[in-house]
Amino acid sequence: MTDAHAQLIPGARAFLAELAQNNSRDWFTVHKDRYEAELKSPALQLMDSAAQTISRRTGAEVTAKMFRPQRDVRFSSDKTPYNTHLHLMWTVNGAGCALFFGLAPDYCTAGGGIMGFSKTQLPRWRAAVDGAFGDETAALTDILALKGFAAREPELKRVPAPYTKAHPHGHLLQRKSLTFWHEMTAREQAAPLGALMSAYLTQEPMFALLDSALAE
């Protein structure tokens, strides 16, 4: 069966490639109708479809977000006004676990996890990693890697005190976030809703584990 969202990726990618070559307000204003038709409208449709599908499965409300195209250039030396990527996010539980979709001229990814632990979550994360939760998280991380979802590298270079570098889960203790990413294949890109739901189901055990320890 053809995915109703199959044209999103080729259409949005073509627009983003042209935007990358003409990143100005004048060009974007002239081509705003194309942005609406080829990127924004189909992206919002995919966002709503995925949110409804996850909500039906979980019975919980899903918070969906499409990131704005305008860049915040206040503190950047790069003053180009627009992002040349499309990012969507679906937050699925109290811990803040989310499903991610990212598209640019040179990548198309599905991912998931927590982008950044809150101030209250970070000490709870470290305390949990120091116990049985750490064993479970490490095991699930390895399983996700085998399924094609690689974890981003930890933010800290050293294991934080009071833990030592010999800690069996030092790599987890060095984290201030936990996300997993998968480069979508050509077949997955032709059926983005199905690919995103597959990504969600693959990561659902990790989402549940993180929620058990970190839900606000």
C-alpha positions as CSV (number, residue, x, y, z in Angstrom):
1,M,0.0,0.0,0.0
2,T,1.3,3.5,-0.9
3,D,2.0,5.7,2.1
4,A,-0.2,8.8,1.9
5,H,2.9,10.8,3.0
6,A,5.3,9.4,0.4
7,Q,5.7,12.7,-1.4
8,L,6.8,14.7,1.7
9,I,10.5,13.7,1.6
10,P,11.3,14.2,-2.1
11,G,9.3,17.5,-2.2
12,A,10.7,18.9,1.0
13,R,14.2,17.8,0.2
14,A,14.1,19.6,-3.2
15,F,12.8,22.8,-1.6
16,L,15.5,22.6,1.2
17,A,18.2,22.1,-1.4
18,E,17.2,25.2,-3.3
19,L,16.9,27.1,0.0
20,A,20.4,26.1,0.9
21,Q,21.6,27.8,-2.3
22,N,19.4,30.9,-1.9
23,N,19.2,31.4,1.8
24,S,17.7,34.9,2.0
25,R,14.4,36.5,3.1
26,D,13.7,37.8,-0.4
27,W,14.0,34.3,-2.0
28,F,11.9,32.7,0.8
29,T,9.2,35.3,0.4
30,V,9.0,34.7,-3.3
31,H,8.8,30.9,-2.8
32,K,6.6,30.9,0.3
33,D,3.7,29.2,-1.6
34,R,6.1,26.4,-2.4
35,Y,7.2,26.1,1.2
36,E,3.6,25.8,2.3
37,A,2.7,23.2,-0.4
38,E,5.9,21.1,-0.6
39,L,7.1,21.2,3.0
40,K,4.9,22.7,5.7
41,S,1.5,21.3,4.8
42,P,2.6,17.7,4.2
43,A,4.9,17.8,7.2
44,L,2.0,18.9,9.4
45,Q,-0.1,16.0,8.0
46,L,2.6,13.5,8.8
47,M,3.0,15.0,12.3
48,D,-0.8,14.6,13.0
49,S,-0.9,11.1,11.5
50,A,2.0,9.9,13.7
51,A,0.6,11.6,16.8
52,Q,-2.8,10.0,16.3
53,T,-1.2,6.5,15.7
54,I,1.0,6.7,18.8
55,S,-1.9,8.0,20.9
56,R,-4.2,5.1,19.8
57,R,-1.5,2.7,20.8
58,T,-0.6,4.2,24.2
59,G,-4.0,5.7,25.2
60,A,-2.0,8.8,26.2
61,E,-1.9,12.3,24.7
62,V,1.0,13.0,22.4
63,T,2.5,16.5,22.1
64,A,3.7,17.1,18.5
65,K,5.9,19.9,17.3
66,M,7.3,21.1,14.0
67,F,10.3,23.3,14.5
68,R,10.1,26.8,12.9
69,P,12.2,27.5,9.7
70,Q,13.6,30.8,11.0
71,R,17.0,30.6,12.6
72,D,17.9,32.4,15.8
73,V,20.9,34.4,14.6
74,R,21.4,36.7,17.6
75,F,24.5,35.0,18.9
76,S,25.7,33.3,15.7
77,S,28.3,34.4,13.2
78,D,26.2,32.7,10.5
79,K,23.4,35.2,9.7
80,T,21.6,33.2,7.1
81,P,17.9,33.5,8.1
82,Y,16.5,30.0,7.5
83,N,17.2,26.5,8.6
84,T,17.8,24.1,5.7
85,H,16.3,21.2,7.5
86,L,12.9,20.0,8.7
87,H,12.6,18.7,12.2
88,L,9.5,17.1,13.8
89,M,9.1,15.8,17.4
90,W,6.5,13.8,19.2
91,T,6.8,13.8,23.1
92,V,5.2,10.6,24.3
93,N,5.5,10.4,28.1
94,G,6.1,12.2,31.4
95,A,9.8,11.8,31.3
96,G,9.9,13.8,28.1
97,C,10.9,10.9,25.8
98,A,10.2,11.8,22.2
99,L,10.2,10.4,18.7
100,F,12.2,12.5,16.2
101,F,12.2,13.0,12.4
102,G,14.9,15.0,10.7
103,L,15.2,15.8,7.0
104,A,17.8,17.8,5.1
105,P,19.4,17.6,1.6
106,D,22.0,15.3,3.0
107,Y,20.2,13.2,5.6
108,C,16.9,11.6,6.6
109,T,16.8,10.3,10.2
110,A,14.4,8.8,12.6
111,G,15.4,8.9,16.3
112,G,14.2,9.0,19.8
113,G,15.0,9.6,23.5
114,I,15.5,12.6,25.7
115,M,17.3,15.6,24.2
116,G,18.4,16.9,27.6
117,F,17.8,15.8,31.2
118,S,16.2,18.5,33.3
119,K,17.8,19.9,36.4
120,T,15.7,17.5,38.5
121,Q,16.2,14.5,36.2
122,L,20.0,14.6,36.0
123,P,20.6,13.6,39.6
124,R,17.8,11.0,39.4
125,W,19.4,9.7,36.2
126,R,22.8,9.3,37.9
127,A,21.4,7.6,41.0
128,A,19.4,5.2,38.8
129,V,22.3,4.4,36.6
130,D,24.3,3.5,39.7
131,G,21.8,0.6,40.3
132,A,19.9,-2.0,38.4
133,F,18.5,0.6,36.0
134,G,22.0,1.1,34.7
135,D,22.2,-2.6,33.8
136,E,18.9,-2.5,32.0
137,T,19.7,0.8,30.1
138,A,23.1,-0.6,29.0
139,A,21.5,-3.8,27.7
140,L,18.7,-1.9,25.9
141,T,21.3,0.5,24.4
142,D,23.2,-2.5,22.9
143,I,19.9,-4.0,21.6
144,L,19.0,-0.7,19.9
145,A,22.4,-0.5,18.3
146,L,21.9,-4.0,16.8
147,K,18.6,-2.8,15.4
148,G,20.3,0.2,13.7
149,F,19.7,2.9,16.3
150,A,23.0,4.3,17.5
151,A,23.3,6.4,20.6
152,R,24.9,9.9,20.4
153,E,28.2,10.3,22.3
154,P,28.0,11.5,25.9
155,E,28.4,15.1,26.7
156,L,30.9,14.8,29.5
157,K,34.6,13.8,29.0
158,R,34.9,12.4,32.5
159,V,32.6,10.4,34.9
160,P,31.2,13.0,37.3
161,A,31.8,12.8,41.1
162,P,31.2,11.0,43.3
163,Y,31.4,8.2,40.8
164,T,34.8,6.9,39.6
165,K,36.0,6.2,36.1
166,A,36.0,2.5,37.0
167,H,32.2,2.6,37.3
168,P,30.7,-0.2,35.1
169,H,28.3,2.3,33.6
170,G,30.6,5.3,33.5
171,H,29.6,5.9,29.8
172,L,26.0,6.4,30.9
173,L,27.0,8.6,33.9
174,Q,28.8,10.9,31.4
175,R,25.5,11.6,29.7
176,K,23.3,14.7,30.1
177,S,20.9,13.3,27.5
178,L,20.1,10.0,25.8
179,T,19.1,9.8,22.1
180,F,19.3,7.2,19.4
181,W,19.4,7.8,15.7
182,H,18.8,5.8,12.5
183,E,19.4,6.8,9.0
184,M,16.3,6.0,7.0
185,T,16.7,3.8,4.0
186,A,15.3,4.6,0.6
187,R,12.4,2.1,1.2
188,E,11.7,3.8,4.6
189,Q,11.8,7.2,3.0
190,A,9.1,6.1,0.5
191,A,6.8,5.3,3.5
192,P,7.7,7.8,6.2
193,L,4.7,7.1,8.5
194,G,5.4,3.4,8.6
195,A,9.1,4.0,9.2
196,L,8.4,6.4,12.1
197,M,6.0,3.9,13.7
198,S,8.6,1.2,13.3
199,A,11.1,3.5,15.0
200,Y,8.7,4.2,17.8
201,L,8.0,0.5,18.4
202,T,11.7,-0.3,18.4
203,Q,12.4,2.4,21.0
204,E,9.2,1.9,23.1
205,P,11.0,-0.4,25.7
206,M,13.6,2.3,26.2
207,F,11.0,5.0,26.5
208,A,9.2,2.9,29.2
209,L,12.4,2.3,31.1
210,L,13.3,6.0,31.1
211,D,9.8,7.0,32.1
212,S,10.0,4.6,35.1
213,A,13.0,6.4,36.5
214,L,12.7,10.0,35.2
215,A,9.0,11.0,34.9
216,E,8.5,14.5,36.3
